[in-house]
Structure formats: C-alpha cells, structure tokens
C-alpha cells in the first residue's frame, strides 16, 4: 500500500482516537447533543464553517462551476453560506434564549406535539441526501488514494465507520473538537495546494482568473427570461431558506457559551464559508489549464468532473502536497458527516422517541447513541443506492433541503416573528407546502419521462408559496374561531 494511503488510514485512526478521548467529557444528553453549551467563539466559528464545508465544497462546487459557471453555484456556496448568516442575524439570539435542545423542541413549544412530529420527520428525511453525499465522497477518496485496492463501496463502509465511532461516543463534544482540528487542516492543506498549482500556470493566479473570465465563467445572473429567473430563485432559496430549520445549524447556535458567541460565530462562520469555497474552485480550474486532457476526459458521456481535482493532485503534485490535499479533503468530508449524522439522531431520540418511551436522561443518552448507529447504517445504504443511480454529490446535497423548505421553514419564521401564528396554521402550512411541492415534482418527472417541457415554476417555489398561504389562512381562521367561541 502506498505512503499516501497509509497516511490517510492513519488519519482515520487518529480521528477515532481523538473522538473517543473527547467522549470522556460526555455525562448527559445535553453534553452529547450541545457540548454542554460551552463552546468559545473560535470553536463555534469552526463548527459553523464545518457544517457546510464538506465533499460538495471541494469536489461538487468546482465541478459545477466548470460545467455551468458562477450562476450554477448560486445554491452552494452562496445560498448555503447566506443561510448561516441569516440564522445568525435573525434567529440565533431568539432561539438561544429559549434554551432548547433540538430545533424540534421549538415546534413543540410553539405549536404542539403534532407539528413537532411532522417537522421532525421532515428534517430527518432531509438529512439522508446530505449525509449520503459525504459517505459517497469518503468512498471515492479512499478508492483514489489506495489506487483501487479498497473500492468505493468498501471505502464508504470504512469512512462512515470511522465517523460513526467518534460521533457515537463523543457526540457534539467530539464533533466540535474534530471540527476545529479539521478546519485547521483544511485551511493549511488547500492554501498550500492552491499555491503549488498556481505556480504551474504561466502567469500564476492572475492568468487563471483571466482565463475563467474570458470563458464567461463569472456570469452570475440568469438570462432575462421568466423560466431562467425562476429557476435561479428556486436554486438559491433551496439552501438559503430550506436549510435554516436544520438541527445541525441549530446545534451550533445552541452549543455556544453565550448568546453573543452564538450570533457572531454563526455570521462569521457563514461568511468565511462563502469566501473559502472559491479556493477549491480556483485549484480545479488551474488544474484543467495545466492538464486540459482531464477536462476532455470527464466532460464526455460517462465522465465525472468531480474526479478532475483529485486525479490531478495524484498525478501532478509532490507526495507531501498530496498528503496535505487529501488530508484536507478527508477533514472536510468527515467534519460535515459527523455533524449531519449527529443532528437527525438527536431529533429522532429527543422529539420522536423520548415521550413515547418515557426516557430518563440516562435512557435518552443511550437512545441517542443507538440512533447514531442506526441512522449511519441507513445513510450507508442510501448513499450506495444514490451513487448507483448516478446522482452527483452536488445533486444529493441540493435535493436534501427541498422538504424542509416546503414543510419546516414557514412555521419557524412565522412562529418566531408572528404572534398570531397558530397550531392550525402550522399544520395547514406543512400539508399544503409539502403536498404541493411533491405533486408538482411528480408532474415534472412525468413530463421528463414523456420528453415534454418542464413546468416553468420550480416545484419548491410553489411549495414555499403554498406553505405561506396555508400558515396565514389557517392562523387567521383559527384566531377568528376562537374569538367567536369566546
């Protein structure tokens, strides 16, 4: 086995060891889910940054940029990063004061048990695509660095196994410590690779940027047609709004040591994410300038532009830089995978199982760990099926938040900012939002199968509008009924 492969496997083992060591600080469910609400500002920034900076940031976004230009990545990093900024500006302080354990607790306190269950299930479903993308990426990386000795499927098993182990025992404590370490590795590794790669291009970084500009890769705004504008808006709001009511984002807010840290850490982490995502984009674009055959090879049918960057690194840079790059890539994937594996497990245990099973804090802690294990196995299976079906990492991530955009975002916003929002309004919002989105999504699939033009309005935009209508009508009607009864 190569030196690179041995270093990567050693890093996996070291991650497990650090996670298990951190697990000694876990004594309660609050420690496990929220790290005892003790994270300082620099760790909060790291965990917020690590929330999104995963496989899609290093592999998916650059590939999409090459295919579609800047306008193609409006959902991520722009939508995803601004989501974190929006959370910090408009939600972090208010939610932190409520001293909740999960985002599902907000829906229970504000709307009742039925809404809590519906939203919790929607949130858990949304994580399947997100975590599955990280699992697939782990398998891809391990396959590449071992030269095919460990295939993608077994790489997925090894990767998710390592993440599950330290998350299973240490919870948010392990996740926070590993996020901070992994962020440092990401920064050092990718900056070093960017420096090396730019040196291989005549004219350096300026030439890379000029080449991308000449190729119209910096065209951001859509063409002036209704269909293009609506598609652009739909892509942006999917992550910018749909990922706001998510447990992994909420967990970072509530794990901070105080309200000010929660707000500042989230805004800084989100802003930093948007900026730093363009380093992998720069590296990948420079790579295809140095070796144009990589682009020609992966732009044809059956090619995969997500493999351009790792294949270039393996072929064109020294071993030390390879270790730095794949260490950074693995860190990015594992930091996102651990957080997004813990988040739905916390929702399942706290908001779905706790009351029916009448769990004590000790029982809840055990259930949390069992949920991490069970959800990890489910995600592994889903990731395998998704990769077999040909979905890219970027597509898995972008599709993950459609259900929460249409089913959870509106009740959260109106619950925080509209005092007249009611249980009936939230229920009608969820029902109308999810069913209208799912119905029009199905219609689109049917039209695609018949080779007919798709609907102009994106299904998620229809779902969001219907969710707003449902919330307003349901709340106003229930308020009116209460006044008449009184």
Backbone torsions as a table, in degrees:
resi	resn	phi	psi	omega
1	UNK	NA	142.5	-174.8
2	UNK	-69.7	162.8	177.5
3	UNK	-61.2	-40.0	179.3
4	UNK	-60.7	-46.0	-179.7
5	UNK	-62.9	-41.0	179.5
6	UNK	-64.7	-39.9	178.9
7	UNK	-63.8	-40.2	-179.4
8	UNK	-67.5	-43.2	179.3
9	UNK	-66.7	-35.9	176.2
10	UNK	-64.4	-38.4	178.2
11	UNK	-63.5	-40.1	176.7
12	UNK	-60.8	-44.9	179.9
13	UNK	-64.3	-39.9	179.1
14	UNK	-64.7	-39.0	178.4
15	UNK	-61.3	-42.7	178.3
16	UNK	-62.4	-42.9	-179.4
17	UNK	-63.0	-44.1	178.9
18	UNK	-64.1	-42.0	179.5
19	UNK	-62.8	-41.9	179.3
20	UNK	-68.7	-35.2	176.4
21	UNK	-64.0	-42.5	179.6
22	UNK	-65.4	-25.4	-177.4
23	UNK	-63.5	-15.8	179.1
24	UNK	-66.0	-17.6	-179.8
25	UNK	-88.8	-0.6	-178.0
26	UNK	-93.5	113.4	-179.1
27	UNK	-124.6	-7.7	-177.9
28	UNK	-150.2	171.5	178.2
29	UNK	-65.2	-33.4	177.8
30	UNK	-66.0	-40.3	174.7
31	UNK	-60.2	-43.5	-175.6
32	UNK	-67.7	-42.7	-174.6
33	UNK	-87.4	-37.7	-171.5
34	UNK	-124.9	15.5	179.3
35	UNK	51.8	34.9	178.2
36	UNK	66.6	18.9	-177.1
37	UNK	48.7	56.0	-171.8
38	UNK	-133.0	5.7	-171.7
39	UNK	-73.6	130.5	176.2
40	UNK	-75.9	174.4	-172.0
41	UNK	-61.0	-41.7	-175.3
42	UNK	-69.7	-33.4	176.4
43	UNK	-75.1	-36.9	177.1
44	UNK	-60.9	-44.6	177.4
45	UNK	-59.6	-44.1	-179.0
46	UNK	-62.8	-43.4	-178.2
47	UNK	-70.2	-36.2	176.9
48	UNK	-65.7	-47.1	177.0
49	UNK	-57.4	-44.6	-177.5
50	UNK	-70.5	-17.5	177.6
51	UNK	-55.0	-44.7	-175.7
52	UNK	-103.2	-28.3	-171.4
53	UNK	-77.6	83.2	-179.5
54	UNK	-123.3	-147.1	-174.9
55	UNK	-61.7	-38.1	-177.6
56	UNK	-67.0	-29.2	179.6
57	UNK	-70.5	-37.1	-176.6
58	UNK	-90.7	-35.5	-176.1
59	UNK	-110.2	-45.5	-172.5
60	UNK	-73.8	-48.8	-177.4
61	UNK	-63.5	-46.5	177.4
62	UNK	-59.9	-39.9	179.1
63	UNK	-63.7	-41.4	178.8
64	UNK	-68.0	-37.7	177.5
65	UNK	-61.2	-42.1	179.1
66	UNK	-65.1	-39.7	-179.2
67	UNK	-73.2	-43.5	-167.5
68	UNK	-123.2	-7.6	-177.7
69	UNK	81.2	-170.6	-174.4
70	UNK	-62.9	-34.8	179.1
71	UNK	-64.4	-23.9	-179.8
72	UNK	-74.7	-17.4	-178.5
73	UNK	-107.7	28.1	179.2
74	UNK	-63.9	-33.1	179.3
75	UNK	-70.5	-43.3	-177.5
76	UNK	-146.8	116.5	24.1
77	UNK	-95.4	-12.5	-171.7
78	UNK	-65.0	-51.5	179.8
79	UNK	-64.0	-46.2	-178.0
80	UNK	-64.4	-44.0	-179.6
81	UNK	-67.4	-42.1	178.5
82	UNK	-67.8	-27.1	173.1
83	UNK	-55.6	-46.5	-179.9
84	UNK	-65.4	-39.1	177.2
85	UNK	-63.4	-43.4	178.8
86	UNK	-62.1	-41.7	178.6
87	UNK	-60.0	-45.9	-180.0
88	UNK	-64.2	-39.2	-175.5
89	UNK	-78.2	-37.6	-168.5
90	UNK	-115.1	-14.9	-173.6
91	UNK	-127.4	-31.0	-170.3
92	UNK	-56.2	-50.3	-176.4
93	UNK	-63.4	-45.9	-177.1
94	UNK	-64.9	-42.7	-179.2
95	UNK	-72.6	-35.6	-179.4
96	UNK	-62.1	-38.1	-179.3
97	UNK	-65.3	-23.2	-177.4
98	UNK	-78.4	-12.6	177.0
99	UNK	54.1	51.6	-179.5
100	UNK	-91.9	157.7	175.5
101	UNK	-91.2	-40.6	-179.9
102	UNK	-132.5	164.3	176.3
103	UNK	-65.7	-28.2	176.9
104	UNK	-62.3	-30.8	178.3
105	UNK	-62.1	-32.9	177.6
106	UNK	-61.3	-46.5	-178.2
107	UNK	-65.7	-33.5	177.3
108	UNK	-68.2	-46.4	-179.1
109	UNK	-65.8	-36.1	-174.2
110	UNK	-86.9	-35.8	-171.5
111	UNK	-125.6	-18.2	-179.7
112	UNK	111.2	176.0	-171.2
113	UNK	-65.6	-40.5	-176.6
114	UNK	-63.2	-47.3	178.5
115	UNK	-63.8	-40.2	177.6
116	UNK	-55.9	-47.2	-178.4
117	UNK	-65.0	-45.2	-178.1
118	UNK	-62.7	-47.8	-178.9
119	UNK	-67.3	-40.2	179.9
120	UNK	-60.7	-41.9	178.2
121	UNK	-66.4	-39.8	178.3
122	UNK	-62.9	-42.6	-179.9
123	UNK	-63.6	-43.9	-179.5
124	UNK	-63.2	-41.5	178.6
125	UNK	-62.0	-38.6	-177.1
126	UNK	-63.9	-25.0	-177.9
127	UNK	-76.5	-17.5	-177.6
128	UNK	-57.1	-50.2	-178.2
129	UNK	-65.9	-39.7	-177.3
130	UNK	-64.8	-51.6	-178.5
131	UNK	-70.5	-35.3	179.1
132	UNK	-60.2	-37.0	178.2
133	UNK	-60.9	-39.4	179.4
134	UNK	-69.1	-37.8	179.8
135	UNK	-65.0	-44.0	178.1
136	UNK	-61.2	-42.7	179.9
137	UNK	-64.7	-39.6	176.1
138	UNK	-58.9	-44.4	178.8
139	UNK	-63.0	-40.8	179.8
140	UNK	-63.2	-44.6	-178.7
141	UNK	-64.4	-47.3	-178.8
142	UNK	-64.1	-37.2	176.2
143	UNK	-61.9	-45.0	-177.7
144	UNK	-66.9	-47.0	-173.5
145	UNK	-73.5	-21.4	177.2
146	UNK	-95.1	6.5	178.6
147	UNK	62.7	29.0	179.3
148	UNK	88.5	-3.4	178.0
149	UNK	-62.1	-39.3	173.1
150	UNK	-110.7	111.3	-176.5
151	UNK	-68.2	171.9	-178.0
152	UNK	-58.7	-42.0	-177.1
153	UNK	-63.4	-47.5	178.8
154	UNK	-71.2	-29.7	174.5
155	UNK	-62.8	-37.6	176.4
156	UNK	-62.8	-41.6	-179.6
157	UNK	-64.9	-46.3	-179.3
158	UNK	-65.0	-43.9	-178.0
159	UNK	-63.8	-50.9	-178.8
160	UNK	-68.4	-28.9	177.2
161	UNK	-63.6	-43.0	179.0
162	UNK	-64.2	-45.7	179.9
163	UNK	-63.7	-42.4	-179.7
164	UNK	-61.0	-39.6	-175.7
165	UNK	-62.4	-51.2	-176.5
166	UNK	-76.8	-24.8	175.8
167	UNK	-75.7	-38.1	-178.4
168	UNK	-58.7	-41.2	-175.9
169	UNK	-93.7	-37.6	-173.4
170	UNK	-99.6	-14.8	179.5
171	UNK	55.7	-141.0	-175.9
172	UNK	-66.9	-25.6	176.8
173	UNK	-62.6	-51.0	178.2
174	UNK	-63.6	-42.3	-179.1
175	UNK	-60.6	-44.6	-177.8
176	UNK	-65.2	-45.2	179.5
177	UNK	-63.4	-45.6	179.7
178	UNK	-66.8	-36.4	177.6
179	UNK	-59.3	-42.9	-178.8
180	UNK	-65.8	-45.7	178.3
181	UNK	-62.9	-44.4	-176.6
182	UNK	-68.4	-33.4	177.4
183	UNK	-64.5	-40.6	177.7
184	UNK	-62.4	-41.9	178.5
185	UNK	-65.3	-40.1	178.4
186	UNK	-60.6	-48.9	-178.2
187	UNK	-60.2	-51.2	-177.8
188	UNK	-64.4	-45.3	-175.7
189	UNK	-65.0	-49.8	-175.8
190	UNK	-71.8	-36.1	177.4
191	UNK	-64.7	-41.9	178.2
192	UNK	-62.3	-43.4	179.4
193	UNK	-65.1	-42.3	179.0
194	UNK	-60.1	-41.0	179.5
195	UNK	-63.7	-45.1	-179.2
196	UNK	-65.1	-46.6	-175.9
197	UNK	-66.2	-41.7	-179.5
198	UNK	-63.5	-29.4	177.7
199	UNK	-70.1	-18.1	179.4
200	UNK	-88.3	-5.9	179.6
201	UNK	-101.9	130.3	176.3
202	UNK	-62.7	121.1	-177.7
203	UNK	97.2	-8.2	174.9
204	UNK	66.5	-149.6	-174.7
205	UNK	-61.3	-36.5	-179.4
206	UNK	-60.6	-40.0	-179.7
207	UNK	-67.0	-37.4	178.9
208	UNK	-63.5	-47.9	-178.6
209	UNK	-64.5	-40.9	-179.9
210	UNK	-65.4	-39.3	179.6
211	UNK	-63.7	-43.2	179.0
212	UNK	-64.8	-38.5	179.2
213	UNK	-65.6	-43.4	179.5
214	UNK	-64.0	-28.4	179.1
215	UNK	-87.6	8.9	178.8
216	UNK	63.0	27.1	179.5
217	UNK	-75.5	-14.2	179.7
218	UNK	-95.5	7.9	174.5
219	UNK	-69.2	117.8	-172.5
220	UNK	-104.0	-47.8	-173.0
221	UNK	-76.7	147.2	-178.8
222	UNK	-72.4	164.1	174.8
223	UNK	-66.3	157.2	-173.5
224	UNK	-81.6	69.2	172.7
225	UNK	-135.6	148.9	-176.5
226	UNK	-58.3	-42.5	-178.2
227	UNK	-62.6	-45.5	-178.5
228	UNK	-66.9	-40.6	-179.2
229	UNK	-65.5	-44.4	179.7
230	UNK	-65.7	-38.7	177.6
231	UNK	-64.3	-38.9	178.3
232	UNK	-63.1	-47.2	179.1
233	UNK	-64.1	-43.1	-179.8
234	UNK	-60.9	-42.0	177.9
235	UNK	-64.6	-40.3	-178.8
236	UNK	-66.6	-49.6	-174.2
237	UNK	-70.9	-20.3	-179.8
238	UNK	-56.7	-47.5	178.6
239	UNK	-93.6	-36.4	-176.5
240	UNK	-63.6	-36.7	-179.6
241	UNK	-109.6	-39.6	-175.9
242	UNK	-66.2	-24.0	-180.0
243	UNK	-95.3	3.1	176.3
244	UNK	-67.3	-47.8	-179.8
245	UNK	-83.8	60.7	-178.1
246	UNK	-121.4	143.7	-175.8
247	UNK	-67.1	-37.0	-177.8
248	UNK	-66.6	-37.7	175.3
249	UNK	-67.0	-47.9	179.6
250	UNK	-59.0	-38.7	-178.5
251	UNK	-60.5	-40.3	178.2
252	UNK	-64.0	-40.3	178.9
253	UNK	-62.7	-49.8	-174.1
254	UNK	-76.3	-16.5	179.6
255	UNK	-83.9	-11.1	179.7
256	UNK	-65.7	156.2	-174.9
257	UNK	-74.1	-22.4	176.9
258	UNK	-157.6	174.0	-175.3
259	UNK	-62.2	-43.0	-178.8
260	UNK	-63.2	-40.6	178.1
261	UNK	-64.7	-38.7	179.3
262	UNK	-61.2	-44.6	-177.7
263	UNK	-69.8	-53.4	-175.6
264	UNK	-65.6	-42.6	-179.0
265	UNK	-61.2	-39.2	-179.1
266	UNK	-70.2	-45.1	-179.6
267	UNK	-65.4	-45.0	-179.5
268	UNK	-66.2	-43.8	-180.0
269	UNK	-61.8	-42.3	178.5
270	UNK	-65.5	-42.7	179.3
271	UNK	-64.9	-42.3	179.5
272	UNK	-62.9	-36.5	180.0
273	UNK	-61.5	-47.9	-178.9
274	UNK	-58.6	-45.1	-176.8
275	UNK	-66.7	-47.0	-171.7
276	UNK	-73.0	-22.6	179.6
277	UNK	-61.0	-21.6	-177.1
278	UNK	-83.0	-5.5	173.5
279	UNK	-70.1	-49.1	173.8
280	UNK	-60.2	-34.8	176.8
281	UNK	-61.8	-46.2	179.1
282	UNK	-61.2	-45.5	-178.5
283	UNK	-60.9	-46.2	-177.3
284	UNK	-65.4	-41.7	-179.5
285	UNK	-67.1	-39.9	176.6
286	UNK	-63.2	-36.7	-178.9
287	UNK	-62.3	-41.1	-178.9
288	UNK	-75.4	-18.8	172.5
289	UNK	-75.1	-38.4	178.1
290	UNK	-70.5	-41.2	-177.9
291	UNK	-131.1	83.0	-177.7
292	UNK	-61.0	-21.1	-179.4
293	UNK	-63.3	-27.3	178.0
294	UNK	-63.0	-42.1	179.8
295	UNK	-67.8	-44.4	179.7
296	UNK	-61.5	-37.7	-178.4
297	UNK	-67.3	-38.1	-171.9
298	UNK	-101.5	-2.8	176.7
299	UNK	-90.0	-11.2	178.9
300	UNK	-81.0	168.5	176.8
301	UNK	-59.0	131.9	-178.2
302	UNK	91.6	-9.0	177.3
303	UNK	-81.8	169.1	-178.7
304	UNK	-142.1	104.0	-177.7
305	UNK	-65.1	-15.9	176.9
306	UNK	-67.2	-18.7	-177.6
307	UNK	-92.1	-5.2	-176.4
308	UNK	-58.8	-52.7	-175.0
309	UNK	-64.5	-53.1	-179.3
310	UNK	-62.2	-35.1	179.1
311	UNK	-68.4	-37.0	177.2
312	UNK	-64.2	-45.1	-179.4
313	UNK	-59.9	-42.7	-179.3
314	UNK	-65.2	-31.1	-173.0
315	UNK	-95.3	-26.6	-164.7
316	UNK	-119.8	-10.1	-175.5
317	UNK	-120.7	158.6	-178.8
318	UNK	-63.1	161.3	-176.4
319	UNK	-58.1	-40.7	-179.0
320	UNK	-59.9	-41.8	179.8
321	UNK	-70.6	-34.8	175.2
322	UNK	-59.3	-44.8	180.0
323	UNK	-63.6	-42.8	178.3
324	UNK	-62.1	-45.2	-177.7
325	UNK	-65.6	-51.4	-176.5
326	UNK	-71.1	-26.5	171.5
327	UNK	-65.8	-41.7	177.5
328	UNK	-66.1	-43.4	179.8
329	UNK	-62.8	-45.9	179.3
330	UNK	-63.8	-38.1	177.7
331	UNK	-62.1	-44.2	-179.7
332	UNK	-61.0	-45.2	-177.6
333	UNK	-67.1	-46.1	-176.3
334	UNK	-67.3	-36.4	-179.6
335	UNK	-64.9	-41.2	178.1
336	UNK	-71.0	-42.7	-177.9
337	UNK	-61.9	-41.8	-177.6
338	UNK	-66.3	-44.5	179.7
339	UNK	-65.0	-41.1	-178.3
340	UNK	-81.0	-12.8	171.4
341	UNK	-81.9	-38.4	179.7
342	UNK	-69.8	-38.7	-172.6
343	UNK	-59.6	-55.3	179.6
344	UNK	-66.1	-29.1	177.6
345	UNK	-64.1	-39.4	177.3
346	UNK	-65.2	-40.9	178.1
347	UNK	-62.4	-46.3	-178.6
348	UNK	-60.6	-47.5	-176.4
349	UNK	-69.2	-48.1	-173.4
350	UNK	-77.4	-42.9	-169.6
351	UNK	-103.4	-14.6	179.9
352	UNK	-112.0	-42.6	-172.4
353	UNK	-99.7	-26.9	-171.4
354	UNK	-57.8	-51.6	-177.2
355	UNK	-68.3	-48.5	179.4
356	UNK	-60.9	-34.7	-179.0
357	UNK	-91.0	-5.5	179.3
358	UNK	52.0	56.7	-172.0
359	UNK	-82.0	136.9	168.3
360	UNK	-78.0	174.5	179.8
361	UNK	-62.6	-38.3	177.7
362	UNK	-65.0	-42.2	178.1
363	UNK	-66.3	-36.3	178.8
364	UNK	-66.1	-39.3	179.1
365	UNK	-62.5	-43.3	177.5
366	UNK	-64.4	-42.0	179.8
367	UNK	-64.5	-38.2	177.2
368	UNK	-58.2	-44.2	-178.7
369	UNK	-69.4	-38.4	176.6
370	UNK	-64.7	-37.2	179.1
371	UNK	-66.7	-38.2	176.3
372	UNK	-59.3	-44.7	-179.2
373	UNK	-64.8	-48.4	-176.8
374	UNK	-65.6	-44.1	-178.8
375	UNK	-66.7	-33.9	176.6
376	UNK	-60.9	-41.2	178.5
377	UNK	-66.9	-41.1	178.9
378	UNK	-62.5	-43.7	-178.9
379	UNK	-65.3	-38.7	178.1
380	UNK	-58.9	-45.7	179.0
381	UNK	-65.0	-43.0	-179.1
382	UNK	-65.6	-40.5	178.5
383	UNK	-62.6	-40.7	178.5
384	UNK	-63.3	-45.5	-179.7
385	UNK	-65.1	-39.6	-179.4
386	UNK	-66.2	-42.8	179.8
387	UNK	-68.0	-35.2	177.5
388	UNK	-64.9	-35.1	-179.7
389	UNK	-76.3	-7.7	175.3
390	UNK	91.8	11.8	178.1
391	UNK	-71.7	137.6	175.4
392	UNK	-79.8	164.6	177.9
393	UNK	-60.3	-42.9	-179.3
394	UNK	-61.7	-42.2	-179.0
395	UNK	-66.0	-39.5	178.6
396	UNK	-61.1	-42.5	-178.9
397	UNK	-69.3	-46.3	-176.7
398	UNK	-63.8	-37.1	-178.2
399	UNK	-76.8	-13.2	-172.8
400	UNK	-67.2	-27.9	-169.4
401	UNK	-106.3	11.7	177.9
402	UNK	-65.5	-40.8	-176.2
403	UNK	-69.5	-37.2	179.7
404	UNK	-76.3	-29.8	174.9
405	UNK	-60.2	-44.2	-175.1
406	UNK	-88.0	-20.2	-174.4
407	UNK	-116.3	-16.8	-174.0
408	UNK	-126.1	-26.8	-174.7
409	UNK	-65.1	-48.9	-176.1
410	UNK	-63.2	-47.7	176.7
411	UNK	-59.6	-31.5	177.8
412	UNK	-68.5	-50.7	-177.3
413	UNK	-62.2	-48.7	-178.3
414	UNK	-69.3	-32.4	178.5
415	UNK	-66.6	-32.7	-179.9
416	UNK	-82.1	-39.4	-168.3
417	UNK	-111.7	-8.2	-178.6
418	UNK	-124.0	108.8	-175.7
419	UNK	-65.7	-20.3	-177.2
420	UNK	-88.9	-0.4	176.8
421	UNK	-63.5	136.0	-175.9
422	UNK	-125.2	170.9	177.5
423	UNK	-58.8	-43.7	-178.8
424	UNK	-64.5	-38.9	177.2
425	UNK	-63.1	-42.5	179.3
426	UNK	-64.6	-42.8	179.3
427	UNK	-62.6	-45.4	179.8
428	UNK	-65.9	-36.2	177.6
429	UNK	-61.9	-46.8	-179.5
430	UNK	-63.4	-46.4	-177.0
431	UNK	-63.4	-50.0	-178.6
432	UNK	-67.3	-41.7	-177.8
433	UNK	-63.3	-50.9	-175.7
434	UNK	-71.8	-43.6	-177.5
435	UNK	-67.7	-38.8	179.3
436	UNK	-68.8	-42.4	176.9
437	UNK	-61.2	-49.1	-178.4
438	UNK	-62.1	-39.0	-178.9
439	UNK	-64.8	-47.8	-178.6
440	UNK	-72.2	-28.2	173.6
441	UNK	-64.4	-42.4	178.2
442	UNK	-65.0	-39.5	177.5
443	UNK	-62.0	-43.3	178.6
444	UNK	-60.4	-41.9	178.9
445	UNK	-63.1	-40.5	178.3
446	UNK	-64.5	-39.9	178.6
447	UNK	-66.6	-38.6	178.3
448	UNK	-62.9	-43.1	-178.9
449	UNK	-62.2	-30.6	-179.0
450	UNK	-94.3	6.5	179.3
451	UNK	58.5	40.6	175.8
452	UNK	-108.2	158.7	179.3
453	UNK	-60.7	143.5	177.4
454	UNK	-73.1	162.0	173.7
455	UNK	-62.0	143.0	-177.2
456	UNK	-67.7	-43.1	-177.3
457	UNK	-82.4	124.8	177.6
458	UNK	-59.4	137.8	-178.1
459	UNK	-55.4	-36.5	-178.7
460	UNK	-68.2	-29.0	177.0
461	UNK	-71.0	-39.0	174.7
462	UNK	-62.5	-45.0	179.7
463	UNK	-60.4	-42.0	179.8
464	UNK	-64.4	-44.5	180.0
465	UNK	-63.1	-43.2	179.6
466	UNK	-66.2	-34.3	177.3
467	UNK	-64.6	-40.5	177.9
468	UNK	-65.0	-45.2	178.8
469	UNK	-60.3	-44.0	179.7
470	UNK	-61.6	-41.6	179.7
471	UNK	-64.2	-46.1	-177.2
472	UNK	-66.9	-49.3	-177.9
473	UNK	-65.2	-47.5	-178.7
474	UNK	-61.1	-41.2	-179.1
475	UNK	-70.2	-42.8	-179.7
476	UNK	-65.6	-41.2	179.4
477	UNK	-65.7	-41.8	-179.2
478	UNK	-69.7	-36.5	175.7
479	UNK	-64.6	-39.7	-180.0
480	UNK	-66.8	-40.9	178.7
481	UNK	-62.1	-40.8	178.8
482	UNK	-64.1	-38.3	179.9
483	UNK	-68.2	-39.2	179.6
484	UNK	-66.6	-41.9	179.1
485	UNK	-64.3	-39.2	-180.0
486	UNK	-66.3	NA	NA
